[in-house]
Amino acid sequence: MNCGRRVLLLLRWSLLSALVMAWMPLPGAWAHEIRPAYLEINEITPGRYDVLWRTPVLSGRQLPIVLKFAEGTRNVTEPSLRELPDSLLERRVIELPGGLAGTRIDIVGLQATITDVLVRAQMLNGTHSTTLVHPSQPWLEIAAERGWLSVVGAYLRHGIDHILLGYDHLLFVFALMLIVRRTQALLWTITAFTLAHSITLALATLGLVHVPGPPVEASIALSILLLACEIVRLQRGEASLTSRWPWLVAFCFGLLHGLGFASALASIGLPRGDIPLALVAFNVGVELGQLAFIAVVLALFALARRIRLAVSLERYARPAAPYAIGIMASFWFFERLASF
């Protein structure tokens, strides 16, 4: 009997530890620092291509990844390099008898990173393709013809990756879930947040609104800190605007977060001729990732109640959660403020 109780107690505390670790995001370097590399190939004459290759610079170091074209490819012009604040830009013109269609491009070293590569190719015959290359398969084949499904697939995946690796956005959603306890109210709150960031994402991406990136990122961290303060007030039994009108607060802050999403989308660009399609696919990917995160958190809460961890959560984890959220948000805020 004693052994069984010890096993049950160990299981409870293991799950409690997992929940607490799930609540605490990784350090600030992971919030929007995993930017994709970018490769653009435009056929200018039969068999001759203009190549644009941009690799992100993380902590002052360029990612150790290089392009390897099919055998027989030669440089018409030597690569010209341009250093940007967050990336290294390389341009050159290459030539391959018979063309690149049906050939393979290897991205050497990609498998040792956690960075994706967005590839856009435009051919003289009007065909174009958009592909997202992952470290698990660090190569691609240039197809002769690819349709709109390739654009949708690439930008849908990038939207999902961005929200799931954007720990500041997820932390904001998690803070909302701690404030809004009723399912129907949570549904309206998340809907308002989604509607708001969809509006500013579209406006900023289409060039109708322009706000510098660093102030937006710092303000996003500040919005999380304000929610952490609201959670503490709610736990003390004090009335607040967020507890009374959570959907309104989520909508206002959602406008801000949408500008952050637009900044990420601007870093990879949109395909010419498919801007609306790529924008919608990216936004849908963000929403799918957000819903998946909410579902996982709700499932963990339900599991905790099922194995009688709810009392431990209420007594230890829930009071500590807003302070952990506030500390992380404060770190992000001052880190981003210092980068202005």
Beta strands, then each sheet from edge to edge (+ up, - down):
strand 1: 37-45
strand 2: 48-58
strand 3: 61-62
strand 4: 66-68
strand 5: 74-75
strand 6: 80-83
strand 7: 87-95
strand 8: 104-108
strand 9: 117-122
strand 10: 128-133
strand 11: 139-141
sheet 1: 3+ 2- 1+ 9+ 10-
sheet 2: 3+ 2- 7+ 5-
sheet 3: 3+ 2- 7+ 6-
sheet 4: 4+ 8- 11+
end
